[in-house]
């Protein structure tokens, strides 16, 4: 099988991005609901998530999936819901 351009991507030479899209880390998403927003965001970064997005309830969001991103719905300073992508 011939390599694809993705297979040949050397990544950021300056070290600011991984050579390929980061996979989703192995993480217990059920541990986030109920946590204070700041604690949940720090936990997510500590566990290897590349992007963490906190949204208000009923926020309008696009449905594109982005590997390495963790989304939170936050109300009254606490995570209500958590999902990948």
Buried (B, 14 or more C-beta within 10 A) or exposed (E): EEEEEEEEEEEEEEEEEEEEEBEBBEBEEEEBBEBEBEEBBEBBEEEBBBEBBBBEEEEEEEEEEBEBBBBBBBEEEBBBBBEBE
